[in-house]
Amino acid sequence: MDEPLKHLMQELGNAINDSLSESDRIAEAIGEIKRAGYDVFLVLEATIGFNRRDEDEEGDEETAASETEERPKKSFEATGKIKFTSQDHRFLRALKIAVDDEGR
């Protein structure tokens, strides 16, 4: 990963962290839990994906809207197998999601 992208990702992480720590609503909810006699720790996990845009896709929205030719849609295909734990299976069943047990 190149340095400018690392820097931008770090800035995004800092912005998310700052917005959470400055949130009166979050502070109030944590205070309520502490007043109820509990210790609080907050762990959030964020998944942030990014793809480099093709140069021909970087035009402004006006240009893209005025184009009459449709571009073919990109598709993604999984290339590997996923191994689920028994906990994963229980969670998915609780959500009423069927899982192919072929790989088990």
DSSP file (Angstrom, degrees, kcal/mol; ACC not computed):
  #  RESIDUE AA STRUCTURE BP1 BP2  ACC     N-H-->O    O-->H-N    N-H-->O    O-->H-N    TCO  KAPPA ALPHA  PHI   PSI    X-CA   Y-CA   Z-CA
    1    1 A M              0   0    0      0, 0.0     2,-0.1     0, 0.0     5,-0.0   0.000 360.0 360.0 360.0 135.3    0.0    0.0    0.0
    2    2 A D     >  -     0   0    0      1,-0.1     4,-2.1     4,-0.0     3,-0.3  -0.384 360.0-114.7 -78.2 156.0    1.4    3.4   -0.9
    3    3 A E  H  > S+     0   0    0      1,-0.2     4,-2.6     2,-0.2     5,-0.2   0.866 111.7  54.8 -59.2 -44.2    2.2    6.0    1.7
    4    4 A P  H  > S+     0   0    0      0, 0.0     4,-2.3     0, 0.0    -1,-0.2   0.908 110.5  47.4 -59.1 -38.8   -0.4    8.6    0.6
    5    5 A L  H  > S+     0   0    0     -3,-0.3     4,-2.5     2,-0.2    -2,-0.2   0.910 110.3  52.0 -67.4 -41.5   -3.1    6.0    0.9
    6    6 A K  H  X S+     0   0    0     -4,-2.1     4,-2.3     1,-0.2    -1,-0.2   0.919 110.6  49.2 -58.2 -43.1   -1.9    4.9    4.3
    7    7 A H  H  X S+     0   0    0     -4,-2.6     4,-2.3     2,-0.2    -2,-0.2   0.920 110.9  48.9 -63.3 -44.6   -1.9    8.6    5.4
    8    8 A L  H  X S+     0   0    0     -4,-2.3     4,-2.0     1,-0.2    -1,-0.2   0.891 111.4  49.7 -63.3 -39.6   -5.5    9.1    4.1
    9    9 A M  H  X S+     0   0    0     -4,-2.5     4,-2.4     2,-0.2    -1,-0.2   0.892 110.0  50.8 -66.5 -39.3   -6.7    5.9    5.9
   10   10 A Q  H  X S+     0   0    0     -4,-2.3     4,-2.5     2,-0.2    -2,-0.2   0.906 109.1  51.5 -63.6 -41.4   -5.1    7.1    9.1
   11   11 A E  H  X S+     0   0    0     -4,-2.3     4,-2.4     2,-0.2    -2,-0.2   0.891 109.1  50.5 -62.0 -40.2   -6.8   10.4    8.8
   12   12 A L  H  X S+     0   0    0     -4,-2.0     4,-2.4     2,-0.2    -2,-0.2   0.926 110.5  49.5 -63.4 -44.6  -10.2    8.6    8.3
   13   13 A G  H  X S+     0   0    0     -4,-2.4     4,-2.5     1,-0.2    -2,-0.2   0.910 111.6  48.8 -59.9 -43.2   -9.5    6.5   11.4
   14   14 A N  H  X S+     0   0    0     -4,-2.5     4,-2.9     2,-0.2    -1,-0.2   0.902 110.2  51.3 -63.6 -41.1   -8.7    9.7   13.4
   15   15 A A  H  X S+     0   0    0     -4,-2.4     4,-2.3     2,-0.2    -2,-0.2   0.910 111.6  46.9 -63.7 -42.3  -11.8   11.4   12.2
   16   16 A I  H  X S+     0   0    0     -4,-2.4     4,-2.0     2,-0.2    -2,-0.2   0.936 113.9  48.0 -64.0 -46.3  -14.0    8.5   13.2
   17   17 A N  H  X S+     0   0    0     -4,-2.5     4,-2.6     1,-0.2    -2,-0.2   0.917 112.3  49.1 -60.8 -45.0  -12.3    8.3   16.6
   18   18 A D  H  X S+     0   0    0     -4,-2.9     4,-1.8     1,-0.2    -1,-0.2   0.913 110.0  50.8 -61.8 -43.5  -12.7   12.0   17.2
   19   19 A S  H  < S+     0   0    0     -4,-2.3     4,-0.2     1,-0.2    -1,-0.2   0.870 112.6  46.9 -66.2 -34.4  -16.4   12.0   16.2
   20   20 A L  H >< S+     0   0    0     -4,-2.0     3,-1.0     1,-0.2    -1,-0.2   0.919 113.2  47.4 -70.8 -43.0  -17.1    9.1   18.6
   21   21 A S  H 3< S+     0   0    0     -4,-2.6    -2,-0.2     1,-0.2    -1,-0.2   0.756 113.4  48.5 -72.3 -21.5  -15.1   10.7   21.5
   22   22 A E  T 3< S+     0   0    0     -4,-1.8     2,-0.6    -5,-0.2    -1,-0.2   0.412  83.5 116.2 -94.9   2.1  -16.8   14.0   21.0
   23   23 A S    <>  -     0   0    0     -3,-1.0     4,-2.2    -4,-0.2     5,-0.2  -0.602  49.4-163.3 -77.9 118.0  -20.3   12.6   20.9
   24   24 A D  H  > S+     0   0    0     -2,-0.6     4,-2.5     1,-0.2     5,-0.2   0.863  91.2  56.3 -64.4 -36.0  -22.5   13.8   23.7
   25   25 A R  H  > S+     0   0    0      2,-0.2     4,-2.2     1,-0.2    -1,-0.2   0.917 109.1  44.5 -64.9 -43.4  -25.0   11.0   23.1
   26   26 A I  H  > S+     0   0    0      2,-0.2     4,-2.5     1,-0.2     5,-0.2   0.927 113.7  50.4 -66.7 -44.2  -22.3    8.3   23.4
   27   27 A A  H  X S+     0   0    0     -4,-2.2     4,-2.4     1,-0.2    -2,-0.2   0.892 110.9  50.2 -60.2 -39.9  -20.8   10.0   26.5
   28   28 A E  H  X S+     0   0    0     -4,-2.5     4,-2.2     2,-0.2    -1,-0.2   0.918 110.6  48.2 -65.3 -44.2  -24.3   10.1   28.0
   29   29 A A  H  X S+     0   0    0     -4,-2.2     4,-1.8     2,-0.2    -2,-0.2   0.904 112.8  48.2 -64.1 -41.4  -25.1    6.5   27.3
   30   30 A I  H  X S+     0   0    0     -4,-2.5     4,-2.4     1,-0.2    -1,-0.2   0.902 110.1  53.2 -65.2 -40.7  -21.7    5.4   28.8
   31   31 A G  H  X S+     0   0    0     -4,-2.4     4,-2.6    -5,-0.2    -2,-0.2   0.897 106.7  52.3 -60.0 -41.2  -22.4    7.6   31.9
   32   32 A E  H  X S+     0   0    0     -4,-2.2     4,-1.3     2,-0.2    -1,-0.2   0.907 109.9  48.3 -61.2 -42.7  -25.8    5.9   32.4
   33   33 A I  H  <>S+     0   0    0     -4,-1.8     5,-1.7     2,-0.2    -2,-0.2   0.914 112.1  48.9 -65.5 -42.4  -24.1    2.4   32.3
   34   34 A K  H ><5S+     0   0    0     -4,-2.4     3,-1.9     1,-0.2    -2,-0.2   0.903 108.6  53.2 -64.3 -40.8  -21.5    3.5   34.8
   35   35 A R  H 3<5S+     0   0    0     -4,-2.6    -1,-0.2     1,-0.3    -2,-0.2   0.780 101.6  60.7 -64.8 -25.5  -24.1    5.0   37.1
   36   36 A A  T 3<5S-     0   0    0     -4,-1.3    -1,-0.3    -3,-0.2    -2,-0.2   0.468 128.3 -99.2 -80.0  -0.9  -25.8    1.6   36.9
   37   37 A G  T < 5S+     0   0    0     -3,-1.9     2,-0.3     1,-0.3    -3,-0.2   0.665  81.9 122.9  96.9  17.9  -22.7    0.1   38.4
   38   38 A Y      < -     0   0    0     -5,-1.7    -1,-0.3     0, 0.0     2,-0.3  -0.857  57.8-128.7-114.2 147.8  -20.9   -1.3   35.4
   39   39 A D        -     0   0    0     -2,-0.3     2,-0.4     2,-0.0     0, 0.0  -0.690  31.6-147.1 -83.3 148.0  -17.5   -0.7   33.9
   40   40 A V        +     0   0    0     -2,-0.3     2,-0.4     2,-0.0   -10,-0.0  -0.955  23.5 172.3-124.1 134.9  -17.7    0.1   30.2
   41   41 A F        -     0   0    0     -2,-0.4     2,-0.5     2,-0.0    -2,-0.0  -0.995  16.6-154.3-134.6 143.2  -15.4   -0.6   27.4
   42   42 A L        +     0   0    0     -2,-0.4     2,-0.5     2,-0.0    -2,-0.0  -0.960  13.3 177.2-122.4 120.9  -16.2    0.1   23.8
   43   43 A V        -     0   0    0     -2,-0.5     2,-0.4     2,-0.0    -2,-0.0  -0.982   6.5-176.7-123.7 119.9  -14.7   -1.7   20.9
   44   44 A L        -     0   0    0     -2,-0.5     2,-0.5     2,-0.0    -2,-0.0  -0.925  10.1-157.8-115.9 141.6  -15.9   -0.9   17.4
   45   45 A E        -     0   0    0     -2,-0.4     2,-0.4     2,-0.0    -2,-0.0  -0.977   9.8-172.0-119.3 127.6  -14.8   -2.6   14.2
   46   46 A A        -     0   0    0     -2,-0.5     2,-0.6     2,-0.0    -2,-0.0  -0.958  11.9-154.7-119.3 136.2  -15.1   -0.9   10.9
   47   47 A T        -     0   0    0     -2,-0.4     2,-0.5     2,-0.0    -2,-0.0  -0.949  15.4-175.8-108.3 120.2  -14.5   -2.4    7.6
   48   48 A I        -     0   0    0     -2,-0.6     2,-0.3     2,-0.0    -2,-0.0  -0.966   3.0-169.5-120.2 120.5  -13.5    0.1    5.0
   49   49 A G        +     0   0    0     -2,-0.5     2,-0.3     2,-0.0    -2,-0.0  -0.777   6.3 177.2-107.9 153.3  -13.1   -1.0    1.4
   50   50 A F        -     0   0    0     -2,-0.3     2,-0.4     2,-0.0    -2,-0.0  -0.991  11.3-168.3-153.0 148.3  -11.6    0.9   -1.5
   51   51 A N        -     0   0    0     -2,-0.3     2,-0.3     0, 0.0    -2,-0.0  -0.994  32.9-111.5-133.9 140.5  -10.8    0.3   -5.1
   52   52 A R        -     0   0    0     -2,-0.4     2,-0.2     1,-0.1     3,-0.1  -0.576  37.7-125.7 -70.6 130.7   -8.8    2.5   -7.4
   53   53 A R        -     0   0    0     -2,-0.3     2,-0.1     1,-0.1     5,-0.1  -0.494  23.7-108.6 -75.6 146.5  -11.1    4.0  -10.0
   54   54 A D    >   -     0   0    0     -2,-0.2     3,-1.7     1,-0.1     4,-0.4  -0.436  30.1-114.8 -67.2 150.7  -10.2    3.5  -13.6
   55   55 A E  G >  S+     0   0    0      1,-0.3     3,-1.2     2,-0.2    -1,-0.1   0.859 116.6  55.7 -58.4 -36.6   -9.0    6.7  -15.3
   56   56 A D  G 3  S+     0   0    0      1,-0.2     3,-0.3     2,-0.1    -1,-0.3   0.626 104.5  55.1 -73.6 -10.7  -12.0    6.8  -17.6
   57   57 A E  G <  S+     0   0    0     -3,-1.7    -1,-0.2     1,-0.2    -2,-0.2   0.469  86.5  82.0 -94.7  -3.5  -14.3    6.7  -14.5
   58   58 A E    <   +     0   0    0     -3,-1.2    -1,-0.2    -4,-0.4    -2,-0.1   0.415  63.0 117.2 -86.0   2.7  -12.8    9.7  -12.8
   59   59 A G  S    S-     0   0    0     -3,-0.3    -3,-0.0     1,-0.1     5,-0.0  -0.199  75.7 -90.6 -64.7 162.4  -14.7   12.3  -14.9
   60   60 A D     >  -     0   0    0      1,-0.1     4,-2.0     4,-0.0     3,-0.3  -0.252  37.8-104.2 -73.1 166.4  -17.1   14.6  -13.0
   61   61 A E  H  > S+     0   0    0      1,-0.2     4,-2.7     2,-0.2     5,-0.2   0.827 118.0  59.1 -62.5 -33.8  -20.8   13.6  -12.5
   62   62 A E  H  > S+     0   0    0      2,-0.2     4,-1.6     1,-0.2    -1,-0.2   0.932 107.8  45.7 -60.6 -45.5  -22.0   16.0  -15.2
   63   63 A T  H  > S+     0   0    0     -3,-0.3     4,-0.8     1,-0.2    -2,-0.2   0.923 113.7  49.0 -63.3 -44.4  -19.9   14.3  -17.8
   64   64 A A  H >< S+     0   0    0     -4,-2.0     3,-0.6     1,-0.2    -1,-0.2   0.884 110.8  50.6 -63.9 -38.3  -21.0   10.8  -16.6
   65   65 A A  H 3< S+     0   0    0     -4,-2.7    -1,-0.2     1,-0.2    -2,-0.2   0.813 108.4  52.6 -70.4 -28.7  -24.6   11.8  -16.6
   66   66 A S  H 3< S+     0   0    0     -4,-1.6    -1,-0.2    -5,-0.2     2,-0.2   0.622  84.8 103.7 -84.4 -11.2  -24.4   13.2  -20.2
   67   67 A E    <<  -     0   0    0     -4,-0.8    -3,-0.0    -3,-0.6    -4,-0.0  -0.506  50.8-168.0 -72.3 136.1  -22.9   10.0  -21.6
   68   68 A T        +     0   0    0     -2,-0.2     2,-0.4     2,-0.1    -1,-0.1   0.697  62.4  88.4 -95.8 -21.5  -25.4    7.9  -23.6
   69   69 A E  S    S-     0   0    0      1,-0.0     2,-0.3     0, 0.0    -2,-0.1  -0.642  74.6-135.5 -81.2 129.1  -23.3    4.8  -23.9
   70   70 A E        -     0   0    0     -2,-0.4    -2,-0.1     1,-0.0    -1,-0.0  -0.661  13.3-135.7 -84.5 137.3  -23.7    2.3  -21.0
   71   71 A R        -     0   0    0     -2,-0.3     2,-0.1     1,-0.1     3,-0.0  -0.654  30.2-100.6 -86.1 147.2  -20.5    0.8  -19.5
   72   72 A P        -     0   0    0      0, 0.0     2,-0.2     0, 0.0    -1,-0.1  -0.443  42.6-111.5 -65.8 141.9  -20.5   -2.9  -18.8
   73   73 A K        -     0   0    0     -2,-0.1     2,-0.2     1,-0.1    -3,-0.0  -0.507  27.8-123.6 -75.7 141.4  -21.1   -3.6  -15.1
   74   74 A K        -     0   0    0     -2,-0.2     2,-0.3    -3,-0.0    -1,-0.1  -0.596  27.1-163.0 -81.9 145.1  -18.1   -5.0  -13.2
   75   75 A S        -     0   0    0     -2,-0.2     2,-0.4     2,-0.0     0, 0.0  -0.949   7.0-147.8-128.8 153.2  -18.6   -8.2  -11.4
   76   76 A F        -     0   0    0     -2,-0.3     2,-0.4     2,-0.0    -2,-0.0  -0.931   9.8-165.2-120.4 142.5  -16.7   -9.9   -8.6
   77   77 A E        -     0   0    0     -2,-0.4     2,-0.1     0, 0.0    -2,-0.0  -0.991  24.0-118.1-131.1 134.7  -16.3  -13.6   -8.1
   78   78 A A        -     0   0    0     -2,-0.4     3,-0.0     1,-0.1    -2,-0.0  -0.457  23.1-172.0 -68.6 139.4  -15.0  -15.4   -5.0
   79   79 A T        +     0   0    0     -2,-0.1     2,-0.2     2,-0.1    -1,-0.1   0.450  61.3  45.8-112.7  -3.3  -11.8  -17.4   -5.8
   80   80 A G  S    S-     0   0    0      0, 0.0     2,-0.3     0, 0.0    -2,-0.0  -0.740  81.1-100.5-131.7 179.5  -11.4  -19.3   -2.5
   81   81 A K        -     0   0    0     -2,-0.2     2,-0.5    22,-0.0    -2,-0.1  -0.774  26.0-138.9-103.0 149.1  -13.4  -21.3    0.0
   82   82 A I        -     0   0    0     -2,-0.3     2,-0.6     2,-0.0    21,-0.1  -0.904   9.9-150.1-106.3 133.1  -14.6  -20.0    3.3
   83   83 A K        -     0   0    0     -2,-0.5     2,-0.3    21,-0.0    21,-0.0  -0.916  13.3-156.7-106.5 119.1  -14.4  -22.2    6.3
   84   84 A F        -     0   0    0     -2,-0.6     2,-0.1     4,-0.0    -2,-0.0  -0.713   7.3-137.8 -94.5 142.4  -17.1  -21.6    8.9
   85   85 A T     >  -     0   0    0     -2,-0.3     4,-2.1     1,-0.1     5,-0.1  -0.435  32.8-103.4 -84.9 169.9  -16.7  -22.4   12.6
   86   86 A S  H  > S+     0   0    0      1,-0.2     4,-2.3     2,-0.2     5,-0.2   0.850 125.7  55.7 -63.3 -32.3  -19.6  -24.0   14.5
   87   87 A Q  H  > S+     0   0    0      2,-0.2     4,-2.4     1,-0.2    -1,-0.2   0.899 105.1  51.8 -65.2 -40.5  -20.2  -20.6   16.0
   88   88 A D  H  > S+     0   0    0      1,-0.2     4,-2.6     2,-0.2    -2,-0.2   0.923 109.8  49.6 -59.7 -44.7  -20.6  -19.1   12.5
   89   89 A H  H  X S+     0   0    0     -4,-2.1     4,-2.6     1,-0.2    -2,-0.2   0.911 110.6  49.3 -62.3 -43.5  -23.1  -21.8   11.6
   90   90 A R  H  X S+     0   0    0     -4,-2.3     4,-2.2     2,-0.2    -1,-0.2   0.926 112.1  49.0 -62.1 -43.8  -25.1  -21.1   14.8
   91   91 A F  H  X S+     0   0    0     -4,-2.4     4,-1.3     2,-0.2    -2,-0.2   0.932 112.9  46.3 -61.4 -47.2  -25.1  -17.4   14.1
   92   92 A L  H  <>S+     0   0    0     -4,-2.6     5,-2.9     1,-0.2     3,-0.2   0.890 111.4  51.8 -65.3 -39.2  -26.2  -17.8   10.5
   93   93 A R  H ><5S+     0   0    0     -4,-2.6     3,-1.6     1,-0.2    -1,-0.2   0.886 105.3  56.1 -63.1 -37.5  -29.0  -20.3   11.5
   94   94 A A  H 3<5S+     0   0    0     -4,-2.2    -1,-0.2     1,-0.3    -2,-0.2   0.822 108.3  47.9 -63.1 -29.7  -30.2  -17.8   14.0
   95   95 A L  T 3<5S-     0   0    0     -4,-1.3    -1,-0.3    -3,-0.2    -2,-0.2   0.375 120.1-114.9 -88.1   3.4  -30.6  -15.3   11.2
   96   96 A K  T < 5 +     0   0    0     -3,-1.6     2,-0.5     1,-0.2    -3,-0.2   0.887  67.1 146.4  62.3  41.7  -32.3  -18.0    9.2
   97   97 A I      < -     0   0    0     -5,-2.9     2,-0.3    -8,-0.1    -1,-0.2  -0.949  42.6-139.4-110.5 121.3  -29.5  -18.2    6.6
   98   98 A A        -     0   0    0     -2,-0.5     2,-0.4    -3,-0.1    -5,-0.0  -0.590  15.8-158.6 -81.5 140.2  -28.9  -21.6    5.1
   99   99 A V        -     0   0    0     -2,-0.3     2,-0.5   -10,-0.0   -10,-0.0  -0.969  21.6-119.4-122.3 133.4  -25.2  -22.6    4.6
  100  100 A D    >   -     0   0    0     -2,-0.4     3,-0.5     1,-0.1     4,-0.0  -0.583  20.9-159.7 -68.5 120.7  -24.0  -25.2    2.2
  101  101 A D  G >   +     0   0    0     -2,-0.5     3,-1.4     1,-0.2    -1,-0.1   0.249  60.0 110.7 -88.2  14.0  -22.2  -27.8    4.4
  102  102 A E  G 3  S+     0   0    0      1,-0.3    -1,-0.2     2,-0.1    -2,-0.0   0.873  77.4  48.0 -56.3 -41.8  -20.2  -29.2    1.6
  103  103 A G  G <         0   0    0     -3,-0.5    -1,-0.3     1,-0.2    -2,-0.1   0.500 360.0 360.0 -82.0  -3.5  -16.9  -27.9    2.9
  104  104 A R    <         0   0    0     -3,-1.4    -1,-0.2   -21,-0.0    -2,-0.1   0.471 360.0 360.0 -73.2 360.0  -17.3  -29.1    6.5
